[in-house]
Amino acid sequence: MFAKLNPTYQPGGSLPPEAPTYVVRQADTELYEGLLGLDYRYVLNARQMGKSSLRVRTMHKELLKFSLIQFNSV
């Protein structure tokens, strides 16, 4: 019989919207409020710094729709 693991650390990829390990940042509030005000917003940061998790959490709040453009090869 195997115990079901419930890890609290995720080594890669977007965190689920309700992940207990997500650290709420100022960007969460700024992005959310800007989008509600129908402002154009962009998120720039280095790899593995939480951009996708920020998008997932923000979309989950109000079922917002996003356009995503990735410049991985620039």
Secondary structure by P-SEA (a helix, b strand, c coil): cccccccccccccccccccccccccaaaaaaaaaaaaccbbbbbbcccccaaaaaaaaaaaccbbbbbbbcccc
